[in-house]
Amino acid sequence: MKRHLVPSALALMLGACSLAPNYQVPDTAPAPQSFKESQGWKMAVPSDSVSRGAWWEQFQDSTLNALETKVGVDNQNLKAALARLDQAQAAVGVARSYYFPTVTANASSVNQRVSTRKPFYFAAFDPKYQDNLLGLNVSYELDVWGRIRNAVAASDALAVASAADLATLELSTRAELAKDYFALRSDDAEQGVLDRAVESYRTLFDLTQKLFEGGGASAADVALAKTQWQNAETQATDNRLKRSQMEHAIAVLVGESASTFSLPAQHEFSALPPALALGLPSSLLERRPDIAAAERRVAAANAEIGVARAAFFPVFGLNAAAGFENGNTAGWLSAPSRYWAMGPTAALTVFDAGRRQAVTDQAHAAFDEAAANYRQTVLQAYQEVEDNLAALRDLEQEFQSASAANDAAREALTQANFRYQGGIASYLEVMTAQNQALQSEYAVADLRARRLMASVQLVKALGGGWQSGSQDSGHGHP
């Protein structure tokens, strides 16, 4: 009988089944043929097997490149995500360990006395005795219903999802750094505008004061000139505060103390978004790590259904034990002290007040939740691409019109100053022209930064991978 035990166990293992449903990626809304807001963009099918690398280098800013390098090394959120990935991969090892037998060694040497009033005690026996034991126990669960295989599959899927989470966080962190950096450079450019305005307003105030003393200007003109000058001082101070806070945020992203980190100001900032080439909408399902993470969580939830279903069936196992047991240390390890035991086991839960059914229902509900989250992630991905395509298209038009308005405002200010100095214009006309010129310069600096940020957001929405569009094709988007 014993010689048939191992073949029978192998037959059970080979014939094992899985109670998890056949997995299919959840259906989503059909991918559109093209992005709705993509008119004027160069289309290209991406090569997802090729590493897309350092996308931020396309902005051609050496300071940004250096900061992005530090993010990959010193950002603490990324280090925490990497630790979570290590935990997930270790969990796979835990799940896989159940494929193999569990072997435990035990040794004991016990001196004890039994009660002489114990039932069935024989007076001929000494109530005091010693028991020396040295042995091995082996237990092994036969994965007949696929419980272990589905647990491993779930752990594998969650580990892949954790890796995708890390990629998503890295993409988001690098994009956030790029946006903060461009916001800081926008603050620098605005600071330059404000500093020049303060100096100009102070000069004009001095001129108005002299004209007033000579009878060529009113006290109201002097008050207006001083108000304009001090308001500009207030704006300049507030902008310096905003710039400092942005610098502190960048310090945290690159893993440095805000107390020691600094970036030199750069008042002249004329960067523009590089030309981008889009992939097809369907490629988002492969390119975005957050979509990959959501899909793997659906697969893990599907495998967990198989684990839950297996609880309705018997658990088959093999147990074995062998070793030496003796009442004396002398001859403890001799042949007469040997013992062994071996045999199959089976266990089936007969009544649990509906616990297994509840666990199975919970697993099905978790699958439905994961599938809905996956579909929502896909929909969100399309929205983010469309949002930023529209933003870049419209912000370009705004930038062009704001630049034209800025040129006109500068000319108007020049003419107003000439007229005021010639005594044929009031200070109110000069003040109006100055305010318009200041606001137009501000608008140009702000729109430049917003275009760069929208470009970064588009890179993120496309999953971090994009290609520089052809500058001479006539189809690229600047």
C-alpha positions as CSV (number, residue, x, y, z in Angstrom):
1,M,0.0,0.0,0.0
2,K,2.8,2.4,0.9
3,R,4.5,2.1,-2.5
4,H,1.4,3.5,-4.2
5,L,1.2,6.6,-1.9
6,V,3.7,8.8,-3.8
7,P,2.3,8.0,-7.3
8,S,-1.2,8.7,-6.0
9,A,-0.1,12.1,-4.6
10,L,1.6,13.0,-7.9
11,A,-1.5,12.1,-9.8
12,L,-3.5,14.4,-7.6
13,M,-1.1,17.2,-8.2
14,L,-1.0,16.7,-11.9
15,G,-4.8,16.6,-12.1
16,A,-5.1,19.7,-9.9
17,C,-7.5,22.4,-11.1
18,S,-7.9,26.1,-10.5
19,L,-11.2,27.6,-9.2
20,A,-10.4,31.1,-10.3
21,P,-12.4,32.4,-13.3
22,N,-10.7,32.6,-16.6
23,Y,-9.1,36.0,-16.6
24,Q,-9.7,38.6,-19.3
25,V,-8.8,42.3,-19.2
26,P,-11.9,44.2,-18.5
27,D,-13.6,45.8,-21.5
28,T,-13.4,49.6,-21.8
29,A,-14.9,52.1,-24.1
30,P,-13.5,51.6,-27.6
31,A,-10.3,53.6,-28.2
32,P,-10.9,56.6,-30.5
33,Q,-9.0,56.7,-33.8
34,S,-7.4,59.9,-32.8
35,F,-7.4,62.5,-30.0
36,K,-10.2,65.0,-30.4
37,E,-7.9,68.0,-29.6
38,S,-5.0,66.8,-31.7
39,Q,-5.5,68.9,-34.8
40,G,-2.2,70.3,-36.0
41,W,-0.2,67.7,-34.1
42,K,2.2,65.2,-35.7
43,M,0.9,61.6,-35.1
44,A,3.3,58.7,-34.5
45,V,2.9,55.2,-33.3
46,P,5.2,54.8,-30.3
47,S,7.6,52.0,-29.8
48,D,6.8,50.8,-26.3
49,S,9.7,48.3,-26.2
50,V,12.2,51.2,-26.4
51,S,13.1,52.9,-23.2
52,R,11.9,56.5,-23.4
53,G,14.6,57.8,-21.0
54,A,15.0,61.3,-19.8
55,W,12.1,63.1,-21.4
56,W,12.9,66.3,-19.4
57,E,16.2,66.8,-21.4
58,Q,14.1,67.9,-24.4
59,F,13.5,71.2,-22.6
60,Q,17.3,71.8,-22.9
61,D,17.8,73.3,-19.5
62,S,21.0,72.1,-17.7
63,T,19.7,73.2,-14.3
64,L,16.5,71.2,-14.7
65,N,18.5,68.2,-15.9
66,A,20.7,68.3,-12.8
67,L,17.6,68.6,-10.5
68,E,15.9,65.6,-12.2
69,T,19.0,63.5,-11.6
70,K,18.8,64.3,-7.9
71,V,15.2,63.3,-7.8
72,G,16.0,59.8,-8.9
73,V,18.6,59.4,-6.1
74,D,17.4,61.4,-3.1
75,N,13.6,61.8,-3.3
76,Q,12.2,60.2,-0.1
77,N,8.8,59.3,-1.5
78,L,10.5,57.3,-4.3
79,K,12.6,55.5,-1.7
80,A,9.4,54.6,0.2
81,A,7.8,53.4,-3.0
82,L,10.8,51.3,-3.7
83,A,10.6,49.8,-0.3
84,R,6.9,48.9,-0.9
85,L,8.0,47.2,-4.1
86,D,10.5,45.2,-2.2
87,Q,7.8,44.2,0.2
88,A,5.5,43.1,-2.6
89,Q,8.3,41.0,-4.2
90,A,9.0,39.4,-0.8
91,A,5.3,38.6,-0.5
92,V,5.6,36.6,-3.8
93,G,8.4,34.6,-2.2
94,V,6.2,33.9,0.8
95,A,3.4,32.7,-1.4
96,R,5.7,30.5,-3.5
97,S,7.1,28.8,-0.4
98,Y,3.8,26.9,-0.1
99,Y,4.7,25.0,-3.2
100,F,7.2,23.1,-1.1
101,P,7.1,20.9,2.0
102,T,7.5,22.5,5.4
103,V,10.2,20.7,7.4
104,T,10.7,21.3,11.1
105,A,13.2,19.8,13.5
106,N,12.5,19.4,17.2
107,A,14.5,18.2,20.1
108,S,13.6,17.9,23.8
109,S,14.7,16.3,27.0
110,V,11.9,16.3,29.6
111,N,12.0,15.0,33.2
112,Q,8.5,14.6,34.6
113,R,6.4,12.9,37.2
114,V,2.8,11.7,36.6
115,S,0.1,11.6,39.2
116,T,-0.3,8.3,40.9
117,R,-4.0,9.1,41.0
118,K,-4.1,9.3,37.2
119,P,-6.7,7.0,35.7
120,F,-5.3,3.7,34.5
121,Y,-2.0,4.3,36.4
122,F,-0.2,1.1,37.2
123,A,1.6,0.9,40.5
124,A,4.3,-1.2,38.9
125,F,5.4,1.9,36.9
126,D,7.7,4.5,38.3
127,P,5.8,7.8,38.2
128,K,9.0,9.7,37.5
129,Y,10.5,9.3,34.1
130,Q,12.6,11.0,31.4
131,D,11.7,11.5,27.7
132,N,14.4,12.4,25.2
133,L,13.2,13.2,21.7
134,L,15.0,14.2,18.5
135,G,13.0,14.2,15.2
136,L,11.9,15.8,12.0
137,N,8.4,16.6,10.9
138,V,7.4,17.1,7.3
139,S,4.0,18.6,6.1
140,Y,2.9,19.3,2.6
141,E,-0.3,20.6,1.2
142,L,-1.4,19.1,-2.2
143,D,-2.6,22.0,-4.3
144,V,-5.6,20.1,-5.7
145,W,-7.9,23.1,-6.0
146,G,-5.3,25.7,-7.0
147,R,-5.4,27.6,-3.8
148,I,-1.7,28.0,-3.6
149,R,-1.3,28.7,-7.4
150,N,-3.9,31.4,-7.2
151,A,-2.4,32.9,-4.1
152,V,1.0,33.0,-6.0
153,A,-0.7,34.5,-9.1
154,A,-2.3,37.2,-6.9
155,S,1.0,38.0,-5.3
156,D,2.7,38.1,-8.7
157,A,0.1,40.5,-10.1
158,L,0.3,42.8,-7.0
159,A,4.1,42.9,-7.3
160,V,3.9,44.0,-10.9
161,A,1.3,46.5,-9.9
162,S,3.7,47.8,-7.2
163,A,6.4,48.2,-9.8
164,A,4.0,50.2,-11.9
165,D,3.0,52.3,-8.9
166,L,6.7,53.1,-8.5
167,A,6.9,54.1,-12.2
168,T,3.8,56.2,-11.8
169,L,5.1,58.0,-8.7
170,E,8.5,58.6,-10.4
171,L,6.7,60.1,-13.4
172,S,4.5,62.2,-11.3
173,T,7.4,63.4,-9.1
174,R,9.6,64.3,-12.1
175,A,6.7,66.1,-13.7
176,E,6.0,68.0,-10.5
177,L,9.6,69.0,-10.3
178,A,9.6,70.3,-13.9
179,K,6.4,72.2,-13.3
180,D,7.8,73.7,-10.0
181,Y,11.0,74.6,-11.8
182,F,9.2,76.4,-14.6
183,A,7.0,78.2,-12.1
184,L,10.1,79.3,-10.2
185,R,11.6,80.6,-13.5
186,S,8.4,82.4,-14.2
187,D,8.6,84.0,-10.7
188,D,12.2,85.1,-11.6
189,A,11.0,86.6,-14.9
190,E,8.1,88.4,-13.1
191,Q,10.5,89.6,-10.5
192,G,12.6,91.2,-13.2
193,V,9.5,92.9,-14.6
194,L,8.5,94.1,-11.1
195,D,12.0,95.4,-10.2
196,R,12.1,97.4,-13.4
197,A,8.6,98.7,-12.7
198,V,9.6,99.8,-9.2
199,E,12.6,101.6,-10.5
200,S,10.6,103.3,-13.3
201,Y,7.8,104.3,-10.9
202,R,10.3,105.7,-8.4
203,T,11.9,107.8,-11.2
204,L,8.5,109.0,-12.3
205,F,7.6,109.9,-8.8
206,D,10.7,112.0,-8.4
207,L,9.9,113.7,-11.7
208,T,6.3,114.4,-10.7
209,Q,7.5,115.7,-7.4
210,K,9.8,118.2,-9.2
211,L,7.0,119.2,-11.6
212,F,4.7,119.8,-8.6
213,E,7.3,122.0,-7.0
214,G,7.6,123.9,-10.2
215,G,3.9,124.2,-10.6
216,G,3.7,121.8,-13.5
217,A,1.8,119.0,-11.7
218,S,-0.9,118.8,-9.0
219,A,-0.7,117.3,-5.6
220,A,-3.1,114.6,-6.8
221,D,-0.5,113.6,-9.4
222,V,2.2,113.3,-6.7
223,A,-0.1,111.1,-4.6
224,L,-1.0,108.9,-7.6
225,A,2.7,108.5,-8.5
226,K,3.6,107.5,-4.9
227,T,0.6,105.1,-4.8
228,Q,1.7,103.4,-8.0
229,W,5.3,103.1,-6.8
230,Q,4.4,101.6,-3.4
231,N,2.0,99.2,-4.9
232,A,4.7,97.9,-7.2
233,E,7.0,97.5,-4.2
234,T,4.3,95.4,-2.5
235,Q,3.9,93.2,-5.6
236,A,7.7,92.8,-5.8
237,T,7.9,91.7,-2.2
238,D,5.0,89.3,-2.5
239,N,6.6,87.7,-5.6
240,R,9.8,87.2,-3.7
241,L,7.8,85.3,-1.1
242,K,6.2,83.2,-3.7
243,R,9.6,82.4,-5.3
244,S,11.1,81.4,-1.9
245,Q,8.3,79.0,-1.2
246,M,8.6,77.4,-4.7
247,E,12.4,77.0,-4.1
248,H,11.6,75.2,-0.8
249,A,9.2,72.9,-2.6
250,I,11.9,72.0,-5.1
251,A,14.3,71.3,-2.2
252,V,11.9,68.7,-0.8
253,L,11.5,67.0,-4.2
254,V,15.2,66.6,-4.7
255,G,15.7,65.4,-1.1
256,E,17.5,68.4,0.3
257,S,16.9,70.6,3.3
258,A,15.1,73.8,2.4
259,S,17.5,75.6,4.8
260,T,20.5,74.8,2.7
261,F,19.1,74.5,-0.9
262,S,19.1,77.5,-3.2
263,L,18.7,78.2,-7.0
264,P,20.3,81.4,-8.4
265,A,17.7,83.7,-9.9
266,Q,17.4,83.9,-13.7
267,H,15.4,87.0,-14.7
268,E,15.7,86.4,-18.4
269,F,13.7,83.2,-19.2
270,S,12.6,82.6,-22.8
271,A,12.2,78.9,-23.0
272,L,9.3,77.5,-25.1
273,P,7.7,74.0,-25.2
274,P,9.5,71.6,-27.6
275,A,7.6,70.0,-30.5
276,L,5.8,66.8,-29.5
277,A,4.7,63.9,-31.5
278,L,1.6,62.0,-30.3
279,G,1.0,58.3,-30.3
280,L,-2.4,56.7,-31.1
281,P,-5.0,56.8,-28.3
282,S,-5.0,53.0,-28.0
283,S,-1.3,53.2,-27.1
284,L,-2.1,54.8,-23.7
285,L,-3.2,51.3,-22.5
286,E,0.4,50.2,-22.9
287,R,2.3,53.3,-22.1
288,R,0.8,54.6,-18.9
289,P,2.1,52.8,-15.7
290,D,-1.0,53.7,-13.7
291,I,-3.2,51.8,-16.2
292,A,-0.8,48.8,-16.0
293,A,-1.1,48.9,-12.2
294,A,-4.9,49.1,-12.3
295,E,-5.0,46.1,-14.7
296,R,-2.7,44.0,-12.6
297,R,-4.9,44.7,-9.6
298,V,-7.9,43.3,-11.5
299,A,-5.8,40.2,-12.3
300,A,-4.9,39.8,-8.6
301,A,-8.6,40.2,-7.6
302,N,-9.5,37.5,-10.1
303,A,-7.0,35.1,-8.6
304,E,-8.3,35.8,-5.1
305,I,-11.7,34.5,-6.2
306,G,-10.0,31.2,-6.8
307,V,-8.4,31.3,-3.4
308,A,-11.8,32.0,-1.8
309,R,-13.6,29.2,-3.8
310,A,-10.9,26.6,-2.8
311,A,-12.0,26.9,0.9
312,F,-15.2,25.0,0.0
313,F,-13.2,21.9,-0.8
314,P,-11.1,19.5,1.3
315,V,-7.5,20.3,2.0
316,F,-5.3,17.3,1.2
317,G,-1.9,16.9,2.6
318,L,1.0,14.6,3.4
319,N,2.5,14.4,6.9
320,A,5.6,12.5,7.9
321,A,7.7,12.3,11.1
322,A,10.8,10.4,12.0
323,G,13.5,10.5,14.7
324,F,14.7,9.0,18.0
325,E,12.9,8.8,21.3
326,N,14.3,7.2,24.5
327,G,13.8,7.4,28.2
328,N,17.6,7.5,28.8
329,T,20.4,9.5,27.1
330,A,22.3,6.3,26.8
331,G,21.4,4.7,23.5
332,W,19.2,7.6,22.6
333,L,20.4,7.6,19.0
334,S,20.5,3.8,18.6
335,A,18.3,1.8,16.2
336,P,15.8,0.6,18.8
337,S,15.0,4.3,19.6
338,R,13.9,5.0,16.1
339,Y,10.3,6.0,15.3
340,W,8.5,7.2,12.1
341,A,5.1,8.0,10.9
342,M,3.7,8.8,7.5
343,G,0.3,9.2,5.9
344,P,-2.1,11.4,4.0
345,T,-4.5,13.9,5.6
346,A,-7.7,15.5,4.6
347,A,-9.6,18.3,6.3
348,L,-13.0,19.8,5.3
349,T,-14.8,22.6,7.0
350,V,-18.3,21.3,7.6
351,F,-20.0,24.4,9.2
352,D,-18.8,28.0,9.5
353,A,-22.0,30.0,9.6
354,G,-21.6,31.3,6.0
355,R,-18.0,32.6,6.5
356,R,-16.6,31.0,3.3
357,Q,-19.5,32.3,1.2
358,A,-19.1,35.7,2.7
359,V,-15.4,35.7,1.8
360,T,-16.2,34.5,-1.7
361,D,-18.7,37.3,-2.1
362,Q,-16.2,39.8,-0.8
363,A,-13.6,38.5,-3.4
364,H,-16.2,39.0,-6.2
365,A,-17.0,42.5,-5.0
366,A,-13.2,43.3,-4.8
367,F,-12.9,42.2,-8.4
368,D,-15.8,44.4,-9.5
369,E,-14.2,47.3,-7.7
370,A,-10.8,46.7,-9.3
371,A,-12.4,46.4,-12.8
372,A,-14.3,49.7,-12.3
373,N,-11.1,51.4,-11.1
374,Y,-9.3,50.2,-14.2
375,R,-12.0,51.5,-16.5
376,Q,-12.0,54.9,-14.6
377,T,-8.2,55.1,-14.9
378,V,-8.4,54.6,-18.7
379,L,-11.1,57.3,-19.0
380,Q,-9.0,59.6,-16.9
381,A,-6.0,59.0,-19.1
382,Y,-7.9,60.1,-22.2
383,Q,-9.2,63.1,-20.4
384,E,-5.8,64.2,-19.3
385,V,-4.4,64.0,-22.8
386,E,-7.3,65.9,-24.3
387,D,-7.1,68.5,-21.6
388,N,-3.4,69.2,-22.2
389,L,-3.7,69.1,-26.0
390,A,-6.4,71.7,-25.8
391,A,-4.4,73.7,-23.2
392,L,-1.2,73.8,-25.4
393,R,-3.2,74.8,-28.5
394,D,-5.1,77.6,-26.8
395,L,-2.2,78.8,-24.7
396,E,-0.1,79.2,-27.8
397,Q,-2.8,81.5,-29.3
398,E,-3.0,83.4,-26.0
399,F,0.8,83.7,-25.9
400,Q,0.8,85.2,-29.4
401,S,-1.9,87.7,-28.7
402,A,-0.4,88.6,-25.3
403,S,3.0,89.2,-26.9
404,A,1.4,91.5,-29.5
405,A,-0.4,93.3,-26.7
406,N,2.8,93.7,-24.8
407,D,4.5,95.3,-27.8
408,A,1.6,97.7,-28.2
409,A,1.6,98.5,-24.4
410,R,5.3,99.3,-24.4
411,E,4.8,101.7,-27.4
412,A,1.8,103.3,-25.6
413,L,3.9,103.8,-22.5
414,T,6.7,105.4,-24.4
415,Q,4.4,107.8,-26.1
416,A,2.6,108.6,-22.8
417,N,5.9,109.4,-21.1
418,F,6.9,111.8,-24.0
419,R,3.5,113.5,-23.8
420,Y,3.7,113.8,-20.0
421,Q,7.2,115.2,-20.0
422,G,6.1,117.7,-22.7
423,G,3.3,118.8,-20.6
424,I,0.5,117.8,-22.9
425,A,-0.7,114.7,-21.0
426,S,-1.9,114.2,-17.4
427,Y,-0.3,111.8,-15.0
428,L,-3.4,109.6,-15.1
429,E,-2.7,108.8,-18.8
430,V,0.9,107.8,-17.9
431,M,-0.3,105.7,-14.9
432,T,-2.8,103.9,-17.1
433,A,-0.2,103.2,-19.7
434,Q,2.3,102.0,-17.1
435,N,-0.3,99.6,-15.5
436,Q,-1.2,98.2,-18.9
437,A,2.5,97.7,-19.8
438,L,3.1,95.9,-16.4
439,Q,0.1,93.7,-16.7
440,S,1.0,92.7,-20.3
441,E,4.6,91.8,-19.4
442,Y,3.2,89.8,-16.5
443,A,0.8,88.0,-18.8
444,V,3.5,87.1,-21.2
445,A,5.7,85.6,-18.4
446,D,2.7,83.7,-17.0
447,L,1.6,82.3,-20.3
448,R,5.2,81.2,-21.1
449,A,5.3,79.2,-17.8
450,R,1.8,77.8,-18.3
451,R,2.7,76.5,-21.8
452,L,5.8,74.8,-20.4
453,M,3.7,73.3,-17.6
454,A,1.0,72.1,-20.0
455,S,3.8,70.5,-22.1
456,V,5.1,68.6,-19.0
457,Q,1.5,67.6,-18.1
458,L,1.1,66.2,-21.7
459,V,4.3,64.2,-21.3
460,K,2.9,62.8,-18.0
461,A,-0.5,62.1,-19.6
462,L,1.1,60.1,-22.4
463,G,2.9,57.9,-19.8
464,G,6.3,59.7,-19.9
465,G,7.2,58.7,-23.4
466,W,7.1,61.0,-26.4
467,Q,9.3,62.0,-29.3
468,S,10.5,65.3,-30.6
469,G,8.4,66.4,-33.5
470,S,9.9,67.4,-36.8
471,Q,10.6,71.1,-36.9
472,D,10.3,71.3,-40.7
473,S,7.4,69.0,-41.3
474,G,4.8,71.7,-40.9
475,H,2.8,69.4,-38.6
476,G,4.6,69.8,-35.3
477,H,3.3,71.9,-32.5
478,P,5.7,74.4,-31.0
